[in-house]
Every structure is written in C-alpha cells, then in structure tokens.
Amino acid sequence: MVSSDEAQQNQRKSKDPRPIVWSIGLLVVALCFYFVLLGQRAVELMSNGTVAGIGLGIGVFILPLLGIWMVWSTLRAGIAHQRLARRAKDEGYELDVSDLPRRPSGRIERDAADALFAQVKAEWEAAPNDWHNTYRIARAYDYAGDRSRAREMMKRAVEQEAAETTDGASG
C-alpha cells in the first residue's frame, strides 16, 4: 500500500507541465499586448509636440522596452534551468528529498533542509567548478529557503555547464 506522502511525491513527479506552459504563454501574450499599448501611448505623447509630452513619451516608451527585456531574460533563465534540471536528473545528480520530513504546506522541514545543505555544501567545496555540484547547492539553497543565493548559484551552474559544453565541443 502506498502512503499519502509517497502518493504526493509520485503526483509531483508525474505532473503534466502543459498547464504551466500554457499559463506562461498566455501571460507572455498579455504582456506583449500591454507593451504594444504602452508603445502606442508613448508615440501619442511624443507626437503632442510639447516638451512635457515628449519627455513623458520617452519615459513611457522605456517601460515596454524594460518589460520586454525582463520577460526575455526570465524566460531564457527558466528554460536554461529546466534544461539543467533535466540533464542533472538524467545523469543521476538530482537531490533526493523524498524521504525528508515536510511541513503541512509541503515544504521541507528547516532542520532537514539545513542538514541537506551542509552535506551538499561539503560536496560543492570539494569541486566548486563542477556544474553538477553547483546545481545541487543551488537546489539545496532553495530547499533551505535562501532563494537569492539559489538563483545566484543556479546562474553559475548554467554558466559552468555552458562552458563545459563549449569546451567539450571544441576539444
């Protein structure tokens, strides 16, 4: 018989990604529509011909450009992280957290996450230039609740993996 914790784990592992992909796609389309509207307003303000209108128009025109850059960089990072996660799982480097105690919310208990982090940190310190270890410490930071360091280390893991792939292709 499968316990409820095991059933939750199996459900998480077999979750269909399509609803998430569709949601992201719809958000990107909505943002693009919004950026076009902002761009049109910027042109209207600048065509007014007054100094204030031109100044405001330039300011409003910058907003969709910033938005496009944010959407692009976020999607690019997310795709790179997913690719890295898939590769780490395929190569057997994904952290196994299935047996760690969880809170009612599903998050890993703090003490268990800290113990996992200590173990993974020791592995990372032994080989900090291996993207596998950097990926694992990024995941451990995330489980421990330190999202900013998790993002920083995941970005580093992506860079290390890209350098390894480039070196492997040229060497």
FENZIWO-V735056 format. One record per run of one state. SS is the DSSP state (hx for helix, st for strand, lp for the rest). FROM is the first residue (numbers start at 1). TO is the last residue. If there is no record, write none. Layout:
<<SS/FROM/TO> <SS/FROM/TO>>
This chain:
<<lp/1/3> <hx/4/13> <lp/14/17> <hx/18/47> <lp/48/50> <hx/51/90> <lp/91/101> <st/102/102> <lp/103/107> <st/108/108> <lp/109/109> <hx/110/126> <lp/127/130> <hx/131/144> <lp/145/146> <hx/147/170> <lp/171/171>>
